[in-house]
């Protein structure tokens, strides 16, 4: 310990502030509670849930095969709505992945201790969401088997991708985001893989964990190298929170389509991504903490903090909606003003109204602390936000396109059975990966939880009294 380090004195939180770790835990009990999910008996509900999500994933696979056979004509896309569910779902899934990077990287740099119980799970959720998002641009190509043409590699035809195309920007943004997120998640997992290696009974489990633990022995040198690398990756991942969804927003903002051609999109999209990402973390974490008995490690403190982040980013999203309305009015452009009127009174007015209800009105209950710390209530609010953020992307894409500059080219869009099958199928694929992850790998960082115990972020029942 240096003279600059704070004294390691247990300091209980303020009377109104819940604990990061529930009272009465030691390093041993925290380790046991984290590892019991991996080493315990497989619950029947987990088998049932995995079976349902796997069946949905098989439906997705069938829909994709049919898409390859028949082409994108099985979707509802038409002229002028050349973009349909594929781009809506792509932006929605990319947004969900933002919470993992923010929780893991930015909150780590700001030394926010409450991130410890949820960062591993959020990082895994990011990887799975990016995997789902990356499918949609490829499926939307029409000839997805030629997707490698998007990559800038030397070839015999001397052809290069069109670097002015937003599609190429998405390739670089998503691949970079996925690569850094994977490295960040895996580096954080190395000490816990060593713990699994030392505790596992099955020979194959010990050997597999030993390979992925990279010879970890917990020496001072190992910890020094680990902390340096982890902070370096956190510094690299932090700009991605802003850059990735900013690049995605350029898909729209660089066009001349009314409703898209605006400079408010980059910050507006980033705030919306964090908003939907935290909503998905709560949507998944609240049931899992109850099913696996992790209420002592994922406490009211975490629900309260995540609810506050959702409330703050939700207000930024509301500000973006109001600025859109102001820009359309102040611009004096007939096409922009028509789009504004069309959103409120046109054929998609119900979707636009529900967007406001789900994203703006319902989350205002989070001003009340009881809603922020009650798992069922905050879970319901998160579900509204998940639906609302999907509707937001639907309104941005469909309502902006379905009535073009010429009335003769106006048309209506609605998703077909195959649109919904592929969208719901990716949800099943995402949940299947989540269930496999929480069963076979520690979804809570055990060594970071023990670090909290060392630094006095808990207390015993006697000390609390």
C-alpha positions, 0 to 999 in steps of 0.5 A: 500500500502506498501513501496515496491509497485510501485506508481499507476501512469498511465504510457502510453506505449512507442510510438511504443507500443499499449495499453493493454486496448484501451483509454477512458475506465473506470471500468464501461465501461470495465465491461459492455463490458465484460458482454454484451456478456453474458447478451446481445441478442443472435446473429443470427450468433452464432445460425447458427455457433452452429448449424453447429458445432453441426451437425458436432459433431453428425457426429462424434457421428455416426462415433464413433458408427460405430467404436464400431460396426465394430472395428478399421478396418474401419480406414486405420491402417495396418502393419507396420503403426499400428498407424494412425490418432488416435495418430496423432490427440491425439498429435495435440490436446494435443499441442493445449491445451498448450497455455492456461497453458502457458498464464495463469500460466507462464505469470501470474508468470512473471506479463505479463499484456497483458495476461489478455484479453486472459487468460480466453479464452485460459484456456477454450480452453485448457480444450476443447482440452484436452477433444478432445485429451483424446478421441483418445487413448480410441477409439484406444484401440479396446475395449474402454469399457475396458479403466478403465483397464488402471487405477491402482485400486485394483481389484479382479483379482490382475492385475495392468497396465503395468507401463512401457507402454507409454500408462499408462504414457499418462493416468497419464499425460493427467488426471493430466493436465486436472484436474489442468487446470480445477481447474485453470480455475474455480478458476479464474472464481469465482469472475466473477460468483459472478458478473453474480449472482449480475447482472442476471435477471433470477432467475435460472441464479442467483441461478446457478451462486450463487452456482458456485460463492461459496458465494463470497462477495468480502471481503478482506479475500476472495481476500487474499485467492483467490490470494494465491490459484491462485498463488499456482495453477499457480505454480503447472500448470507451470511444466505441460507445460514442463512435459505433452508433454514431456511424450507424446514425450516418446511415440515415443522416447523410441522406436527403430524406426528410426526417433523416437529414439532420445533425441531431442523429449521432447524439440522439442515437447514442443516447437511445442505444444506452437507453435500450441497452440498460433496459435489456440488462434489467430485462434479463438480469431481474429474472436471473437473479431470482432464478439463480438466487443471486439477490445478495450480489445483485442488490437494490443498489444495482437496480437503483443505479441502472434505473437512474441511467435509464431515466437520464438517457430517456430524458436525452431521448425525449429532448431529441424527439422535441428537437426533431419537431423544432427542426421540422418547424423552424426549417420552413421546408415543406417536406420536413413539415409534412413528415412531422404532420404525417407522424402525428396524423398519418397511417402510422400515427398509432406506432408514433403515439406508442413510441412516446408512451413507451419511451417517454411517459412510462419511464417517468415513474422512475423518478419515484425511488420505490419503482427504481428498487422494486424488481417487478416494477423496474422490469415492467418499465424496462419491457416498455422501453424495449418495445418503445425503442424498437418502435422508434427505429420502425418509425424512423425507417418506415414513416420517413420512406413510405411517402416519398417526394412524389405522391405517385410513389407513395406506398404502405409497408407492413412486415410479413410473416417472414419478417417477424419470423426472422426477428423473433428468431434472432431473439430466440438465438440471443436468449439461447446464447444467454442461457448457455453462457449463464450455465457454463461460465460465471455470469458474475466476476468472482475475483472482482466481487472478492475485491469488493469484500477486501475494500469494505463494500460489505459488512456483517450483520453484527457490524450493521447493527 
